[in-house]
Amino acid sequence: MIEPLYGPRDASGVWVHLEHEDNGLDTVSKEILGRARLLADERGQEVTAVLMGSGAGQLAAEAVSFGADAVLVADDPLLAPYTTAPHSKVIAGLVAERKPDILLLAATPNGRDLAGRLAVRLRTGLTADCTDLRINQSTGLLVGEVTGFGQGILATIECPEHRPQMATVRPGVFPRPEPDPSRAGKIEKMTVHLSETDRPVRVLRRSLKRGVDITQAERLVVAGRGVSGDLALVKRLARLLKAEIGGTRVAADAGWVSHERMVGQTGSVTHPKLAVVCGVSGAFQFTVGIQDAGTVIAINSDKDAPIFDVADFCIVDDVFQILPRLIEALEKQKDGRSE
Ligand SMILES: Cc1cc2nc3c(=O)[nH]c(=O)nc-3n(C[C@H](O)[C@H](O)[C@H](O)COP(=O)(O)OP(=O)(O)OC[C@H]3O[C@@H](n4cnc5c(N)ncnc54)[C@H](O)[C@@H]3O)c2cc1C
């Protein structure tokens, strides 16, 4: 067994690695801060946020307002934009010195990259892509819930010996807490020891594409294989409902919707008030992405499709027969011509 860097007896506190862009904390970091606050309160511990970047200190107060008791600010030009080596060096140094019990990161491209590197460096485990985080009431350990590993398996993972207990969480999994500008917190500026040799990779050019974020959608119309690539009706319904369009993996892989619109385990976990799910079988890897939806309306021609097990309203019929009728009814309602 690999020797831990430090063990449970030396560890204390819940840490959150924060991501930020354009002078504001990323939504996912706020969501994780909210859950960290609950976990820390259950354990009687503090929440510490780690802010790294160039000029990142200005976001410390925002981190406090979203639940941090303390913010460690590592401010250095070599920390912007994100690259793996300097970020992992700085945060690994802080962890080794201060020994947090729990370290949470976002399951974003940068967060995933950093978490993997850190777990190896800190000789600890990493529960990646959690769909829930809670405290085991009998052991006090962090429990990370992860879907996957084949059909229908929900794994709960603990890290009993090594510290910190690390986990990544995807955007949209936890609700975003309301900021409380009256909260007080301790802001500490860290001394950063970095030189050019610590940054072997240079970012020469960045191209940003502002895409859609279906995790924040209030309404979703989701297309599955059953729509056979014909999204005209799905788009009309989405327009009428002021909904975003989502898709299954089949729909995304076929190019009917962009991958950022994919719902599910490897797509996005969404929380719409209403989801209209069209021609989707209801594989577990998909339904995990709508399990927190308020109302699910499923249309499927197969009465035995598993999607009906999670739907509130089940329409057993051809999607191309049902969608025009739904659209017509909504258009009439919009025109004040209700039947
Ligand atoms: C590790 C892993 C991760 C995955 N992650 C995801 C993920 O994040 N998201 C995801 O979606 N999938 C994911 N998948 C794939 C998932 O297992 C399913 O294969 C996928 O969700 C099926 O998509 P579908 O429902 O569109 O297609 P199908 O399973 O083929 O279902 C199509 C459905 O449409 C119905 N249908 C056909 N024609 C009509 C019609 N005219 N009218 C009405 N109904 C009709 C059929 O009865 C059928 O139930 C993952 C798989 C793995 C192994």
The ligand as an SDF file (V2000), in Angstrom:
LIG
                    3D

 53 58  0  0  0  0  0  0  0  0999 V2000
  -20.2140    4.8890  -19.7430 C   0  0  0  0  0  0  0  0  0  0  0  0
  -21.4420    5.3210  -20.4930 C   0  0  0  0  0  0  0  0  0  0  0  0
  -21.8710    6.6260  -20.3480 C   0  0  0  0  0  0  0  0  0  0  0  0
  -23.0160    7.0680  -21.0160 C   0  0  0  0  0  0  0  0  0  0  0  0
  -23.4290    8.3540  -20.8410 N   0  0  0  0  0  0  0  0  0  0  0  0
  -24.5840    8.7480  -21.4350 C   0  0  0  0  0  0  0  0  0  0  0  0
  -25.1000   10.0710  -21.2340 C   0  0  0  0  0  0  0  0  0  0  0  0
  -24.5070   10.9150  -20.5300 O   0  0  0  0  0  0  0  0  0  0  0  0
  -26.2670   10.4010  -21.8220 N   0  0  0  0  0  0  0  0  0  0  0  0
  -26.9710    9.5160  -22.6130 C   0  0  0  0  0  0  0  0  0  0  0  0
  -28.0550    9.8850  -23.1250 O   0  0  0  0  0  0  0  0  0  0  0  0
  -26.5010    8.2780  -22.8320 N   0  0  0  0  0  0  0  0  0  0  0  0
  -25.3370    7.8820  -22.2740 C   0  0  0  0  0  0  0  0  0  0  0  0
  -24.8750    6.6250  -22.5220 N   0  0  0  0  0  0  0  0  0  0  0  0
  -25.5910    5.7910  -23.5110 C   0  0  0  0  0  0  0  0  0  0  0  0
  -26.8500    5.1480  -22.9370 C   0  0  0  0  0  0  0  0  0  0  0  0
  -26.5080    3.9360  -22.3310 O   0  0  0  0  0  0  0  0  0  0  0  0
  -27.8880    4.8790  -24.0450 C   0  0  0  0  0  0  0  0  0  0  0  0
  -27.2820    4.1140  -25.0390 O   0  0  0  0  0  0  0  0  0  0  0  0
  -28.4790    6.1530  -24.6600 C   0  0  0  0  0  0  0  0  0  0  0  0
  -28.9600    7.0310  -23.6570 O   0  0  0  0  0  0  0  0  0  0  0  0
  -29.6440    5.7630  -25.5700 C   0  0  0  0  0  0  0  0  0  0  0  0
  -30.1050    6.9010  -26.2460 O   0  0  0  0  0  0  0  0  0  0  0  0
  -31.5710    6.9480  -26.8440 P   0  0  0  0  0  0  0  0  0  0  0  0
  -32.5410    6.7570  -25.7350 O   0  0  0  0  0  0  0  0  0  0  0  0
  -31.6520    8.1660  -27.6860 O   0  0  0  0  0  0  0  0  0  0  0  0
  -31.5840    5.7080  -27.8560 O   0  0  0  0  0  0  0  0  0  0  0  0
  -32.2350    4.2820  -27.7310 P   0  0  0  0  0  0  0  0  0  0  0  0
  -31.8140    3.5950  -26.5030 O   0  0  0  0  0  0  0  0  0  0  0  0
  -31.9730    3.5840  -29.0310 O   0  0  0  0  0  0  0  0  0  0  0  0
  -33.7990    4.5560  -27.5830 O   0  0  0  0  0  0  0  0  0  0  0  0
  -34.5990    5.0940  -28.5840 C   0  0  0  0  0  0  0  0  0  0  0  0
  -36.0250    5.0310  -28.0820 C   0  0  0  0  0  0  0  0  0  0  0  0
  -36.8670    5.7110  -29.0010 O   0  0  0  0  0  0  0  0  0  0  0  0
  -38.0740    5.0060  -29.1130 C   0  0  0  0  0  0  0  0  0  0  0  0
  -38.6290    5.3240  -30.4220 N   0  0  0  0  0  0  0  0  0  0  0  0
  -38.1890    4.9780  -31.6440 C   0  0  0  0  0  0  0  0  0  0  0  0
  -38.9270    5.5540  -32.5890 N   0  0  0  0  0  0  0  0  0  0  0  0
  -39.8730    6.2800  -31.9720 C   0  0  0  0  0  0  0  0  0  0  0  0
  -40.9380    7.1040  -32.4140 C   0  0  0  0  0  0  0  0  0  0  0  0
  -41.1520    7.3340  -33.7190 N   0  0  0  0  0  0  0  0  0  0  0  0
  -41.7210    7.6800  -31.4910 N   0  0  0  0  0  0  0  0  0  0  0  0
  -41.5210    7.5010  -30.1630 C   0  0  0  0  0  0  0  0  0  0  0  0
  -40.5160    6.7260  -29.6890 N   0  0  0  0  0  0  0  0  0  0  0  0
  -39.6910    6.1340  -30.5830 C   0  0  0  0  0  0  0  0  0  0  0  0
  -37.7100    3.5450  -28.9640 C   0  0  0  0  0  0  0  0  0  0  0  0
  -38.8200    2.7970  -28.4900 O   0  0  0  0  0  0  0  0  0  0  0  0
  -36.5840    3.6130  -27.9530 C   0  0  0  0  0  0  0  0  0  0  0  0
  -37.0740    3.4250  -26.6300 O   0  0  0  0  0  0  0  0  0  0  0  0
  -23.7440    6.1620  -21.8620 C   0  0  0  0  0  0  0  0  0  0  0  0
  -23.2980    4.8520  -21.9900 C   0  0  0  0  0  0  0  0  0  0  0  0
  -22.1660    4.4380  -21.3130 C   0  0  0  0  0  0  0  0  0  0  0  0
  -21.7270    3.0020  -21.4580 C   0  0  0  0  0  0  0  0  0  0  0  0
  1  2  1  0
  2  3  1  0
  2 52  2  0
  3  4  2  0
  4  5  1  0
  4 50  1  0
  5  6  2  0
  6  7  1  0
  6 13  1  0
  7  8  2  0
  7  9  1  0
  9 10  1  0
 10 11  2  0
 10 12  1  0
 12 13  2  0
 13 14  1  0
 14 15  1  0
 14 50  1  0
 15 16  1  0
 16 17  1  0
 16 18  1  0
 18 19  1  0
 18 20  1  0
 20 21  1  0
 20 22  1  0
 22 23  1  0
 23 24  1  0
 24 25  2  0
 24 26  1  0
 24 27  1  0
 27 28  1  0
 28 29  2  0
 28 30  1  0
 28 31  1  0
 31 32  1  0
 32 33  1  0
 33 34  1  0
 33 48  1  0
 34 35  1  0
 35 36  1  0
 35 46  1  0
 36 37  1  0
 36 45  1  0
 37 38  2  0
 38 39  1  0
 39 40  1  0
 39 45  2  0
 40 41  1  0
 40 42  2  0
 42 43  1  0
 43 44  2  0
 44 45  1  0
 46 47  1  0
 46 48  1  0
 48 49  1  0
 50 51  2  0
 51 52  1  0
 52 53  1  0
M  END
$$$$
